[in-house]
Amino acid sequence: MSKIWAKKPMSAYEADIQKSELKRVLGKWSLTAIGIGAIIGGGIFVLTGTGAYYNAGPALALSFVIAGIACVFAALCYAEFASILPVEGSAYAYAYGTVGEIFAWIIGWGLILEYAMGSMTVAVSWSGYFAKLLKMFGLHLPYWMTTDPGTAHKAFGEATKQLAEGKLPADKLQGFQDTISNFNAAPELMDFKLFLNLPALLIVLFVIWILLRGTKGAAKANNFIVILKVSAIIFVIIAGLFFIDTANWTPFIPEATTITENGVTHKAYGVAGIVAGASAIFFAYVGFDAVSTQAGEAINPKKDVPFAIITSLIICTVLYILVSLVLTGMMHYSDFNPLGKYPDAIKAPVAYAFDIAGQAWAGYIITIAATIGLISVLMVMIMGQSRIFLGMSKDGLIPATFSKVNPTSGVPRKNLMILGAIIAVVASLTPINDLAHMTSFGTLFAFTMVCVAVWVLRVKEPNLVRSFRVPALPVIACLGITINVYLIFNLSKEAQMYSLGWLAIGFIIYFLYSKRNSKLQNGGYGETFKAEQQPLEDVDINIDNKE
């Protein structure tokens, strides 16, 4: 059993780097753009409305502060790991070379959940903004073509129940009647209503097409989109200042209460609401660790990856705080109620805030920027997922198909195509709330494991070469572990249960397949288990900076 704690030898990492077919084409600002591209997306354009209404009110800005601080602790630990092992695979690769195979597998399995669920969530969010963009130009896609089966049947059941009770005010009656009409208009197959989020499916396939063309081209596309959406966010902050009513910030921390919707009651507002808001909007920060998944394509990974991780996180946290303050100043947080007078505001809160302010032209700009901007989030998510699969496949923990790199494009083509097909199908058939919460669990779990692993490594290997060291590591690691675990327990019970089920499946797969096929377990890296005793002092992996 002790063999499951065996560590991948440093010589194996160096061999992987020297024979890698990935092309080193990413500088520190391209890596920073990847981080910003992944972080800024659905969180700022979608979750600001839900976080304000369901959790924190105007104090949503404090929720972003708490979530940002939690991320900083993890980001510092990621940065130290990246300075030690500048390879693709993110925290999975770091753990494999430092604390052992089983620990690496657990982290890798959690990252798979994070990136897969994150990609699907972004695809569904993009579909919502795309539908809004089409409506602005008078085009309307059929309800059955933009809605997943679960959401459609749930909405139909709720509408039928409400109409049967006959106690609806006139302003809500029409909405429920439309829901039933849209449901009944869906095509049928063997008496079963067909629903499919087609835009979500198509955007994933489009992103896969971009990524298959090569990392350098994908990075250029990402850089352009990042500039566009950061410009849009700065526009929102500056333009929104002129429409802020400070009365909307009073009280800044609303009195604690409960909100009941669709038969589900949860606590909101007050200090508990702020913390719950931090858990709920944590998905907005998913992505900075995507920088570390690209270390295998970085020109100078030991310096540039830590720089990009920390820089992208700081920039995005500041933007999140400012946008949340502007948004809750322009609209009262209670107006984001999906059953209130602005039912669509919660789906695209930033755009609707300007619509309600009488500045429809600004809504057009924001909707276009969000629609285009979410593409870069999806691009980075899928890119990161494929690199984690690449690293795990090279080690034999998942099938070898995922480790094949196309010599012309320098990307894992089969890897991307398989992942793309799975993500596209699931995103088109799954409700967004379930996806977002499971993404947050995967992220928080991975962050917790990284904080533990870097601390363990510092104790076991204090003389290991580190071009970046976390200051006051015991304090930073303890705070990171405590906050991330606390936020996990503030996620929905459903998300916790589904995610724990995912981890249980991961253990089963490890002992039935991965452990048996592991290169390390089968002597594929030479002196199989001497890696546990191998001194790491003064180990410095060389990087051949070739394009």
PyMOL commands that set and color helices and strands:
alter all, ss='L'
color gray80, all
select helices_A, chain A and resi 2-5+10-19+28-39+42-84+90-98+101-136+143-145+149-165+170-184+198-212+215-243+246-249+270-285+290-293+295-297+301-330+333-336+349-356+360-394+400-403+413-429+432-460+473-489+493-517+530-532
alter helices_A, ss='H'
color red, helices_A
select strands_A, chain A and resi 188-189+192-193+257-261+264-268
alter strands_A, ss='S'
color yellow, strands_A
deselect
rebuild
show_as cartoon
